[in-house]
Amino acid sequence: MNDDLRSSAFLKAEQIFEHSARLKILPFPSLNPTLFATFICDVCEKLKSRMSSPDGGDRETTLIPIFLVDQIAPTLRFIEGASSENTPASLVVPVERIGEAVLPGSKFMVCRQWRYNYSVRELRRRLEEDLKGLLPEAEHNALFKALPERLFAISFPSFERDNALLHVNFAHEIAHPLERAYLTQEDQTRILQDLRKEVEKVIAEKDRVRRAREIGANVGHGARMRQAALMEVLSDTISAHVFGPSALFALHEVATLSRSMDKISADLHPPWRFRLRHILKVLEELDFVDPRTFQLRGWPKEIPASISHVRGKVDGWLHNLHQITEITTDIDEIERSFPGKQAYDSADRALPAVQKFAAESVTQRYTPTLFSEEVPGLLERLHASLPPNRIEYTLTNNRAVRLASILASAWLFKLGELAPVFGQDRHAYVQRVQTLNRLVLKAIQLSEIQTEYAKRPRKQDNGTPKQA
């Protein structure tokens, strides 16, 4: 039986090795998928060697094939989904840089997935824990030296590959790994005690054992609801710091596809209306949105005539969104739920701490000043059907712009220029949106090239190098 298991494990390891080796030579927009594919090959080689060694015990013989099938093989989809063909290639490296700035010591793989959502998954920790019992310590430690301290797969809906504007949502996913760091700052014992007091007020007197069980179950459920609400708020807040108003626009587009704006989801995510209300409030505090008129701030005093109408349409959109968030049907749903009301009351008290933590986690924030300096000029380029990749002062004096400004200009152009009109040719609308996304992806690529070019040493008139 052991010989059969060893042979089966060796075969699985060889199959996974060969598949990973083939994936490794695919073109990728980043080095990280190749790094991970090489790691998978090395793991398979070590496990094949272990299966061939007389030192391998019965426990290892039993667990290695399970580990290969359950843990290693499924990770191949992340490598395959990260190829240049399967990703918005020009956006990958800029997104990785955002992740590395928010989570120092981490690396990211941007990859597709077939489910319609954005998600993030930590790849190293689980593999590291499971391999500890399958390899000698020295071999185990040597394997993981090749990987960064933390490695994440950040996934997007596959058919949205070229929808560059929607990929603002990457910032939300990048922020999720910060949840543990925030929660360790809270006094979890006190939070549970306070939640328990509120739950006890609702649970009627009955059999003592049954009541204790009911209280315990509802406190646990309420704690999970509270945590889910705060973590979504944390990620939305970080997204607003990174991308400014684009974070709101992208969140709203996803929210419109939801089954309900008002209900807590089955996986305990807060209502979409709750999240939209919160992120609008964050943008007000960041001075992107006027809290009295709900108009977008950051426009220069003089707006070029070619794009002046965009401002009015965007302000109209924001006014409509404010009206959506003024409706309180989501709050009514929460107030009627148990232990939802108790969980969200507790979460409300923690919001200032969450927002402070989010602000401190983003070192390079997008500001209304940057918006004012870059976005109007980029809008003019889009209006002329040019990629919004640079600010031109003269033909020889121009500079690349920030990713957040490129995406903000595109969102404003979409809301101000491409808003569908009843009776309009829908095919023409689709083509214009697709053209906008192509211009944006090209702009990101050109901006990256220009930024890298500016870093190269140049020659002075006397022929000696000078730094750009």
C-alpha positions as CSV (number, residue, x, y, z in Angstrom):
1,M,0.0,0.0,0.0
2,N,2.8,2.4,0.9
3,D,4.5,1.7,-2.4
4,D,1.3,2.5,-4.3
5,L,0.9,5.8,-2.3
6,R,4.6,6.8,-2.9
7,S,4.2,6.1,-6.7
8,S,1.0,8.1,-6.8
9,A,2.5,11.0,-4.9
10,F,5.6,10.9,-7.1
11,L,3.4,11.0,-10.3
12,K,1.3,13.9,-9.0
13,A,4.4,15.9,-8.1
14,E,5.9,15.3,-11.5
15,Q,2.6,16.3,-13.2
16,I,2.4,19.5,-11.2
17,F,6.1,20.2,-11.8
18,E,5.7,19.9,-15.6
19,H,2.6,22.1,-15.6
20,S,4.3,24.8,-13.5
21,A,7.4,24.6,-15.7
22,R,5.2,25.3,-18.8
23,L,3.5,28.1,-17.1
24,K,6.8,29.6,-16.0
25,I,7.7,30.5,-19.6
26,L,4.5,32.4,-20.4
27,P,4.9,36.1,-20.8
28,F,3.9,37.9,-17.6
29,P,3.7,41.7,-17.0
30,S,5.5,41.2,-13.7
31,L,8.3,38.9,-12.3
32,N,6.1,37.7,-9.4
33,P,4.2,34.9,-11.2
34,T,7.5,33.5,-12.5
35,L,8.9,33.6,-9.0
36,F,5.9,31.7,-7.6
37,A,6.0,29.1,-10.5
38,T,9.7,28.5,-9.8
39,F,8.8,28.0,-6.1
40,I,6.1,25.4,-7.0
41,C,8.6,23.5,-9.2
42,D,11.1,23.5,-6.3
43,V,8.4,22.2,-3.9
44,C,7.6,19.4,-6.2
45,E,11.3,18.5,-6.6
46,K,11.7,18.3,-2.8
47,L,8.6,16.2,-2.4
48,K,9.6,13.8,-5.1
49,S,13.0,13.4,-3.4
50,R,11.2,12.8,-0.1
51,M,9.1,10.1,-1.7
52,S,12.2,8.4,-3.1
53,S,14.0,8.5,0.2
54,P,14.0,5.5,2.6
55,D,13.7,8.1,5.5
56,G,10.1,8.9,4.6
57,G,7.6,7.7,7.1
58,D,4.1,6.4,6.8
59,R,2.6,9.8,7.8
60,E,4.5,11.7,5.1
61,T,3.5,9.0,2.6
62,T,-0.1,9.5,3.4
63,L,-0.1,13.3,3.6
64,I,2.1,14.3,0.6
65,P,-0.4,13.3,-2.1
66,I,-3.2,15.0,-0.2
67,F,-1.1,18.2,0.1
68,L,-0.2,18.1,-3.6
69,V,-3.8,17.8,-4.7
70,D,-5.5,20.0,-2.1
71,Q,-2.9,22.8,-1.7
72,I,-0.3,22.9,-4.5
73,A,-2.3,22.0,-7.6
74,P,-5.0,24.7,-7.0
75,T,-2.4,27.5,-6.9
76,L,-1.5,26.9,-10.5
77,R,-4.6,28.8,-11.5
78,F,-3.2,31.9,-10.0
79,I,0.0,31.7,-12.1
80,E,-2.0,30.9,-15.3
81,G,-4.4,33.7,-14.6
82,A,-1.6,36.2,-14.1
83,S,-0.2,35.9,-17.7
84,S,-0.1,39.0,-19.9
85,E,-2.9,37.6,-22.0
86,N,-5.2,37.2,-19.0
87,T,-4.6,40.5,-17.2
88,P,-4.8,44.2,-18.0
89,A,-1.0,44.0,-18.4
90,S,-0.1,47.7,-18.3
91,L,-2.0,48.1,-15.0
92,V,-0.3,45.2,-13.2
93,V,3.0,46.7,-12.1
94,P,1.4,50.0,-10.9
95,V,-1.2,48.0,-8.8
96,E,1.7,45.9,-7.4
97,R,3.5,49.1,-6.3
98,I,0.4,50.3,-4.5
99,G,0.2,47.0,-2.7
100,E,3.9,47.1,-1.7
101,A,3.5,50.6,-0.4
102,V,0.4,49.8,1.7
103,L,1.9,46.4,2.9
104,P,5.7,46.7,3.0
105,G,7.5,43.4,2.6
106,S,4.6,42.0,0.5
107,K,4.4,41.0,-3.2
108,F,1.3,40.6,-5.3
109,M,0.1,38.6,-8.3
110,V,-2.7,40.2,-10.3
111,C,-4.8,37.4,-11.9
112,R,-8.2,36.6,-13.3
113,Q,-10.9,34.6,-11.7
114,W,-14.3,33.4,-13.1
115,R,-16.4,34.5,-10.2
116,Y,-17.7,38.1,-10.5
117,N,-15.9,39.8,-7.7
118,Y,-12.6,41.1,-6.7
119,S,-10.7,39.1,-4.0
120,V,-7.4,38.7,-2.3
121,R,-5.7,35.5,-1.0
122,E,-2.6,35.0,1.0
123,L,-0.5,32.3,-0.7
124,R,2.6,31.7,1.5
125,R,1.3,31.2,5.0
126,R,-0.9,28.1,4.5
127,L,1.8,26.4,2.3
128,E,4.5,27.2,4.8
129,E,2.5,25.7,7.7
130,D,1.5,22.5,5.8
131,L,5.0,21.8,4.5
132,K,6.5,21.9,8.0
133,G,5.4,18.4,8.7
134,L,6.5,17.1,5.3
135,L,10.1,18.2,4.9
136,P,13.1,18.4,7.1
137,E,13.5,21.8,8.7
138,A,16.6,22.9,6.8
139,E,15.0,22.0,3.4
140,H,11.7,23.7,4.4
141,N,13.5,27.0,5.5
142,A,15.6,27.0,2.3
143,L,12.5,26.7,0.1
144,F,10.7,29.7,1.6
145,K,13.8,32.0,1.5
146,A,13.0,32.3,-2.2
147,L,9.6,33.8,-1.5
148,P,8.8,37.3,-0.1
149,E,7.6,37.6,3.5
150,R,4.0,37.7,2.2
151,L,2.7,36.8,-1.2
152,F,-0.9,37.6,-2.3
153,A,-3.0,36.7,-5.3
154,I,-5.3,39.6,-6.1
155,S,-8.1,38.6,-8.5
156,F,-10.5,40.3,-10.7
157,P,-13.6,39.1,-12.8
158,S,-12.1,37.6,-15.9
159,F,-14.4,39.2,-18.5
160,E,-13.7,42.6,-17.0
161,R,-10.0,42.4,-17.9
162,D,-10.1,45.5,-20.1
163,N,-12.4,47.5,-17.9
164,A,-9.6,49.7,-16.6
165,L,-12.0,52.0,-14.7
166,L,-13.4,49.2,-12.6
167,H,-10.0,48.1,-11.5
168,V,-9.9,51.0,-9.0
169,N,-11.4,48.2,-6.8
170,F,-7.9,46.6,-6.6
171,A,-7.1,49.2,-3.8
172,H,-10.0,47.9,-1.7
173,E,-8.7,44.3,-1.9
174,I,-5.1,45.3,-1.2
175,A,-6.3,46.8,2.1
176,H,-7.9,43.6,3.3
177,P,-4.7,42.1,4.7
178,L,-4.5,45.0,7.1
179,E,-7.5,43.7,9.0
180,R,-5.5,41.7,11.4
181,A,-3.2,44.6,12.2
182,Y,-6.1,46.8,13.0
183,L,-8.0,44.2,15.1
184,T,-4.9,43.7,17.3
185,Q,-5.2,47.3,18.3
186,E,-8.7,46.8,19.7
187,D,-9.5,45.5,23.1
188,Q,-11.4,42.4,21.9
189,T,-12.2,41.3,25.5
190,R,-13.9,44.6,26.3
191,I,-15.7,44.6,22.9
192,L,-17.2,41.2,23.5
193,Q,-18.2,42.1,27.0
194,D,-20.0,45.2,25.8
195,L,-21.7,43.2,23.0
196,R,-22.7,40.6,25.5
197,K,-24.4,43.1,27.7
198,E,-26.4,44.4,24.8
199,V,-27.4,40.9,23.7
200,E,-28.5,40.0,27.2
201,K,-31.0,42.8,27.2
202,V,-32.8,41.2,24.3
203,I,-32.7,37.5,25.2
204,A,-35.7,36.7,27.3
205,E,-35.5,34.8,30.6
206,K,-35.8,31.1,30.0
207,D,-34.1,27.9,30.9
208,R,-30.6,29.0,32.1
209,V,-28.6,26.6,29.9
210,R,-30.6,27.4,26.8
211,R,-30.4,31.2,27.5
212,A,-26.6,30.9,28.0
213,R,-26.2,29.1,24.7
214,E,-28.4,31.6,22.8
215,I,-26.5,34.5,24.3
216,G,-23.2,32.9,23.3
217,A,-24.3,32.2,19.8
218,N,-25.6,35.7,19.2
219,V,-22.5,37.4,20.7
220,G,-20.3,35.3,18.3
221,H,-22.5,36.1,15.4
222,G,-22.7,39.8,16.3
223,A,-18.9,40.0,16.7
224,R,-18.5,38.6,13.2
225,M,-21.0,41.0,11.8
226,R,-19.2,43.9,13.5
227,Q,-15.8,42.8,12.2
228,A,-17.1,42.4,8.6
229,A,-18.6,45.9,8.6
230,L,-15.5,47.5,10.0
231,M,-13.2,45.7,7.6
232,E,-15.2,46.7,4.5
233,V,-15.2,50.3,5.8
234,L,-11.4,50.1,6.4
235,S,-10.8,48.9,2.8
236,D,-13.2,51.4,1.3
237,T,-11.4,54.2,3.2
238,I,-8.0,53.2,2.1
239,S,-9.3,53.0,-1.5
240,A,-10.5,56.6,-1.2
241,H,-7.1,57.7,0.1
242,V,-5.4,56.0,-2.9
243,F,-7.7,56.9,-5.7
244,G,-9.9,59.7,-4.5
245,P,-13.3,60.0,-6.1
246,S,-12.7,57.1,-8.4
247,A,-13.1,54.8,-5.4
248,L,-16.7,56.0,-5.1
249,F,-17.4,55.7,-8.8
250,A,-16.0,52.1,-9.0
251,L,-17.8,51.0,-5.8
252,H,-21.1,52.3,-7.1
253,E,-20.7,50.4,-10.4
254,V,-20.3,47.2,-8.5
255,A,-23.2,48.0,-6.1
256,T,-25.6,48.5,-9.0
257,L,-25.2,44.7,-9.8
258,S,-26.2,43.6,-6.3
259,R,-29.4,41.9,-5.4
260,S,-30.1,44.4,-2.6
261,M,-28.7,47.8,-1.6
262,D,-30.1,47.4,1.9
263,K,-29.4,43.9,3.3
264,I,-26.4,42.4,5.1
265,S,-25.2,39.7,2.7
266,A,-25.0,36.0,3.5
267,D,-21.2,36.4,4.1
268,L,-22.0,39.3,6.5
269,H,-20.8,42.1,4.2
270,P,-22.5,45.4,5.1
271,P,-25.3,46.8,2.8
272,W,-24.1,48.6,-0.3
273,R,-26.0,51.7,0.6
274,F,-24.2,51.7,4.0
275,R,-20.8,51.5,2.2
276,L,-21.7,54.2,-0.4
277,R,-22.8,56.5,2.4
278,H,-19.5,56.0,4.2
279,I,-17.2,56.5,1.3
280,L,-19.0,59.7,0.3
281,K,-18.5,60.9,3.8
282,V,-14.8,60.1,3.6
283,L,-14.5,62.0,0.3
284,E,-16.1,65.0,2.1
285,E,-13.5,64.8,4.9
286,L,-10.7,64.5,2.3
287,D,-12.1,67.7,0.7
288,F,-12.9,66.1,-2.6
289,V,-16.7,66.7,-2.2
290,D,-18.4,69.7,-0.8
291,P,-20.5,68.5,2.2
292,R,-23.1,71.3,1.6
293,T,-23.6,71.2,-2.2
294,F,-22.3,67.6,-2.8
295,Q,-20.3,69.0,-5.7
296,L,-16.8,67.8,-6.7
297,R,-14.0,70.0,-5.5
298,G,-10.5,70.3,-6.9
299,W,-11.4,71.9,-10.2
300,P,-9.2,74.9,-11.3
301,K,-10.7,78.4,-11.4
302,E,-10.7,78.4,-15.2
303,I,-11.9,75.2,-16.9
304,P,-11.2,74.7,-20.6
305,A,-14.4,75.2,-22.6
306,S,-14.1,71.8,-24.2
307,I,-14.6,70.0,-20.9
308,S,-16.6,72.6,-18.9
309,H,-19.9,70.6,-19.3
310,V,-18.3,67.6,-17.6
311,R,-18.3,69.3,-14.3
312,G,-22.0,69.9,-14.3
313,K,-22.8,66.3,-15.2
314,V,-20.5,64.9,-12.6
315,D,-22.0,67.2,-9.9
316,G,-25.4,66.0,-11.0
317,W,-24.3,62.4,-10.6
318,L,-23.0,63.2,-7.1
319,H,-26.2,64.9,-6.1
320,N,-28.2,61.8,-7.2
321,L,-25.8,59.6,-5.3
322,H,-26.3,61.7,-2.2
323,Q,-30.1,61.3,-2.5
324,I,-29.5,57.5,-2.7
325,T,-27.5,57.6,0.5
326,E,-30.1,59.8,2.2
327,I,-32.5,56.9,2.0
328,T,-32.2,54.9,5.2
329,T,-33.8,51.6,4.3
330,D,-30.5,49.9,5.0
331,I,-30.3,51.4,8.5
332,D,-34.0,50.3,9.0
333,E,-33.0,46.7,8.0
334,I,-30.1,46.8,10.5
335,E,-32.2,48.3,13.3
336,R,-34.8,45.5,12.9
337,S,-32.2,42.7,12.9
338,F,-30.7,40.9,15.9
339,P,-27.9,40.9,16.7
340,G,-27.2,43.2,13.7
341,K,-28.3,46.4,15.6
342,Q,-26.0,45.6,18.5
343,A,-23.1,44.8,16.1
344,Y,-23.5,47.9,14.1
345,D,-23.9,50.2,17.2
346,S,-20.5,48.8,18.3
347,A,-19.0,49.3,14.9
348,D,-20.2,52.9,14.7
349,R,-18.3,53.7,17.9
350,A,-15.1,52.3,16.3
351,L,-15.3,54.2,13.0
352,P,-13.1,57.1,14.0
353,A,-10.3,54.6,15.0
354,V,-10.7,52.7,11.7
355,Q,-10.5,55.9,9.7
356,K,-7.4,57.0,11.5
357,F,-5.8,53.7,11.0
358,A,-6.6,53.8,7.3
359,A,-5.1,57.3,6.9
360,E,-1.9,56.2,8.6
361,S,-1.6,53.1,6.3
362,V,-1.4,55.1,3.1
363,T,1.8,57.0,2.7
364,Q,1.1,58.4,-0.8
365,R,-2.4,59.8,-0.8
366,Y,-4.2,61.3,-3.7
367,T,-5.3,64.9,-2.9
368,P,-7.6,67.5,-4.4
369,T,-4.4,69.5,-5.2
370,L,-3.0,66.7,-7.4
371,F,-6.5,66.3,-8.9
372,S,-6.6,70.0,-9.8
373,E,-3.0,70.0,-11.3
374,E,-3.5,66.9,-13.5
375,V,-7.1,65.9,-14.2
376,P,-8.4,68.9,-16.3
377,G,-5.4,68.5,-18.8
378,L,-6.0,64.8,-19.0
379,L,-9.7,65.3,-19.7
380,E,-8.7,67.6,-22.6
381,R,-6.6,64.8,-24.0
382,L,-9.5,62.3,-23.7
383,H,-11.8,64.8,-25.4
384,A,-9.3,64.8,-28.3
385,S,-9.2,61.0,-28.3
386,L,-5.7,60.9,-27.0
387,P,-4.4,58.7,-24.1
388,P,-4.5,60.7,-20.8
389,N,-0.8,59.9,-19.9
390,R,0.9,63.2,-19.5
391,I,0.7,67.0,-18.9
392,E,2.2,68.9,-21.8
393,Y,3.6,72.4,-21.0
394,T,5.5,72.5,-24.3
395,L,6.6,69.8,-26.8
396,T,9.9,69.3,-24.9
397,N,8.5,70.1,-21.4
398,N,6.0,67.5,-20.3
399,R,5.7,65.0,-17.5
400,A,4.0,61.7,-16.7
401,V,1.1,61.8,-14.3
402,R,-0.2,59.7,-11.4
403,L,-2.2,56.5,-11.9
404,A,-5.0,58.0,-9.8
405,S,-5.2,61.1,-12.1
406,I,-5.4,58.9,-15.2
407,L,-8.3,56.9,-13.7
408,A,-10.0,60.0,-12.3
409,S,-10.0,61.7,-15.7
410,A,-11.4,58.6,-17.3
411,W,-14.2,58.3,-14.8
412,L,-15.1,61.9,-15.2
413,F,-15.1,61.6,-19.0
414,K,-17.3,58.5,-18.7
415,L,-19.8,60.2,-16.4
416,G,-19.7,63.5,-18.3
417,E,-19.4,62.5,-21.9
418,L,-20.6,58.9,-22.2
419,A,-23.7,58.8,-20.0
420,P,-26.2,56.6,-21.9
421,V,-29.3,58.4,-23.2
422,F,-32.6,56.8,-23.7
423,G,-33.0,55.9,-27.3
424,Q,-29.3,56.1,-28.0
425,D,-27.6,53.5,-30.2
426,R,-26.4,51.0,-27.5
427,H,-23.8,49.5,-29.7
428,A,-22.2,53.0,-30.2
429,Y,-22.2,53.5,-26.5
430,V,-20.4,50.2,-25.9
431,Q,-17.8,51.1,-28.5
432,R,-17.2,54.4,-26.9
433,V,-16.7,52.9,-23.5
434,Q,-14.4,50.3,-24.9
435,T,-12.4,53.0,-26.7
436,L,-12.1,54.9,-23.4
437,N,-10.7,51.8,-21.6
438,R,-8.2,51.2,-24.4
439,L,-7.0,54.8,-24.1
440,V,-6.7,54.5,-20.4
441,L,-4.7,51.2,-20.5
442,K,-2.4,52.7,-23.2
443,A,-2.0,55.9,-21.1
444,I,-0.9,53.8,-18.1
445,Q,1.6,52.0,-20.3
446,L,3.0,55.2,-21.7
447,S,3.1,56.9,-18.3
448,E,5.1,53.9,-16.9
449,I,7.6,54.1,-19.9
450,Q,8.0,57.9,-19.5
451,T,8.5,57.5,-15.7
452,E,11.2,54.9,-16.2
453,Y,12.9,56.8,-19.0
454,A,13.1,59.9,-16.7
455,K,15.1,57.9,-14.2
456,R,17.8,57.0,-16.7
457,P,21.0,59.1,-16.7
458,R,21.4,61.5,-19.6
459,K,24.4,63.1,-21.1
460,Q,25.3,66.7,-20.6
461,D,26.6,68.8,-23.5
462,N,30.2,67.8,-22.7
463,G,29.2,64.1,-23.0
464,T,29.3,63.2,-19.3
465,P,26.3,61.5,-17.7
466,K,23.8,63.5,-15.8
467,Q,20.8,62.4,-13.8
468,A,17.3,63.2,-15.2
